[in-house]
Amino acid sequence: MILKSQVEWALHCCAILAGLPEGRYLSTKALAELHGLPKEYLSKALQSLSQASLVDTTLGPSGGYRLAKSPSEINFLDIVEAVEGKARSFTCTNIRENNPCRPAGYCDSKPCAVARVMWEADEAWRNTLRAVRLSDLVGTLSEEVPADIWQGTFQWVLQRAG
């Protein structure tokens, strides 16, 4: 499975937005500059987050994006599904019905073993993403990113936040 690059962008942007003070917004331009991304493409990912009610947006010179909920209320799966959609990663087309050795009209009593394993794997992947909240990510980043880079990043963000 290959996720759109917009998933990575959305996750990183949400991590930055999680640190914004109440009532402040960060523009698409600033988020794009921070991450070295094309503003036009990043705006699509941010629009997906907005449509999923994960971020609030406002227009104007001090406009931009901010989280619509607390970082503890948003998990990785929320963000991934906002960008990718909620469809399963595996679609069974039931090709076993094409087997020339099957009797005409034979009816299977349950989904095939391949589909069951793939659906179980998909659910395990989703459960893993569901278990990690944005607040968990922020905690991990604050421990792993050197303090001067961490503080410098948020100073940079605050200087550009409306």
SVG drawing of the C-alpha trace seen along z (x, -y; Angstrom):
<svg xmlns="http://www.w3.org/2000/svg" viewBox="-26 -41 46 70">
<polyline fill="none" stroke="black" stroke-width="0.4" points="0.0,0.0 1.3,-3.4 -0.2,-6.5 -0.4,-9.8 2.5,-12.2 -0.3,-14.5 -0.8,-12.1 2.8,-12.9 2.2,-16.6 -1.0,-16.6 0.5,-14.7 3.4,-17.1 1.2,-20.2 -1.2,-18.9 1.9,-18.4 2.8,-22.1 -0.8,-23.3 -1.0,-21.4 1.5,-23.9 -0.4,-27.0 -1.8,-29.2 -5.5,-29.5 -7.1,-31.7 -4.0,-31.8 -3.9,-30.6 -1.0,-29.6 -1.3,-30.3 -0.8,-27.7 2.1,-29.8 3.9,-29.5 3.2,-25.8 4.5,-25.3 7.6,-27.3 8.3,-25.5 8.1,-22.1 9.6,-23.0 6.4,-22.1 4.5,-23.7 1.8,-25.8 -0.8,-24.8 -0.4,-21.1 -0.3,-21.5 -3.5,-23.5 -5.3,-20.4 -4.2,-18.4 -5.3,-21.2 -8.7,-21.4 -9.1,-17.7 -8.4,-18.2 -10.9,-21.1 -13.6,-19.0 -13.1,-16.3 -13.5,-19.0 -10.0,-18.4 -8.9,-22.0 -10.6,-25.3 -9.8,-27.9 -10.3,-31.6 -9.6,-34.2 -7.8,-37.5 -4.3,-38.7 -4.1,-36.8 -6.0,-33.8 -5.0,-30.3 -5.5,-27.0 -5.6,-25.7 -6.8,-22.5 -10.5,-22.2 -10.1,-19.9 -7.6,-19.3 -4.5,-17.2 -5.6,-14.5 -8.9,-14.2 -7.3,-13.6 -5.5,-10.4 -3.4,-9.4 -6.3,-7.5 -8.4,-10.6 -5.8,-12.4 -5.0,-9.6 -8.7,-9.0 -9.3,-12.7 -6.7,-12.6 -7.1,-9.1 -10.7,-8.3 -12.2,-5.5 -12.2,-2.7 -10.5,0.5 -7.0,0.9 -7.9,4.2 -10.9,4.9 -11.9,8.5 -13.2,9.1 -13.9,12.7 -11.8,14.2 -12.2,17.6 -15.5,17.8 -13.6,18.0 -12.1,21.4 -13.1,23.8 -13.1,26.7 -16.0,25.2 -19.4,26.6 -21.9,24.3 -23.9,22.4 -21.6,23.2 -22.1,20.7 -19.3,19.9 -20.4,19.7 -17.9,17.0 -15.4,14.6 -12.2,16.2 -9.2,16.7 -7.2,14.1 -9.8,11.4 -10.1,12.3 -6.3,12.0 -6.1,8.8 -9.1,7.3 -7.6,8.4 -4.3,6.7 -6.1,3.5 -8.0,3.4 -4.7,4.0 -3.1,1.1 -6.1,-1.1 -6.1,-0.1 -2.4,-1.1 -3.1,-4.5 -6.2,-4.9 -4.2,-4.3 -1.7,-7.2 -3.1,-10.6 -1.6,-13.9 -0.7,-14.7 1.4,-11.5 3.2,-12.6 3.9,-16.1 5.2,-14.4 7.5,-12.2 8.8,-15.0 9.5,-17.2 11.7,-14.4 13.4,-13.4 14.0,-16.8 16.9,-18.7 15.7,-21.5 17.2,-24.3 15.5,-23.1 12.2,-22.4 12.2,-25.9 13.4,-27.6 10.7,-26.0 8.0,-27.3 9.5,-30.7 9.5,-30.7 5.8,-29.5 4.7,-32.1 6.3,-34.9 4.1,-34.0 0.9,-33.0 -2.0,-35.3"/>
</svg>
